[in-house]
Amino acid sequence: MTAITRRAGVAAVLALSTVIGAGAALAGASTSSFKPLQGVSLHLGSKHAIAYYVKGDDVCQLTLVVGEEPLGEDIPAVTPARFSAAIEAGREARFDTGSGTQLQFSCAGDAAAMTVEPLSQVAYTPARK
């Protein structure tokens, strides 16, 4: 990947965060609700996620961008990842952020709102018999 491509990706994420910066900021493990085209910004330790959705016919068209948390004016070395998902009204979807946290997005019954909840990932080992 070239430096120009990397910078273009970072610029796109920063532009998106500026556009939806008026959205909710989430720190910790609390649930946040947001409406169509209202952005939500999630600080997840070393990661930063930005999400918004568009209301369809009983579906939430979610867009999620996850990248490294910006440190000052330095450009992150890793290109952010962009996810898109159609979540049916009344259903939920989970996304792994790669930092030990999953984001659970739930679409309201009429697709008029979504909620997002950060979930801690815990390793599970079944008991030996």
Buried (B, 14 or more C-beta within 10 A) or exposed (E): EEEEEBEEBBEBBBEBBEEBEEBBEBEEEEEBEBEBEBBBBBBBEEBBBBBBBEBBEEBBBBBBBBBBEBEEEEBBEEBBBBBEBBBEBEEBBEBEBEBBBBBBBBBBEEBEBBBBBBEEEEEEEEEEE
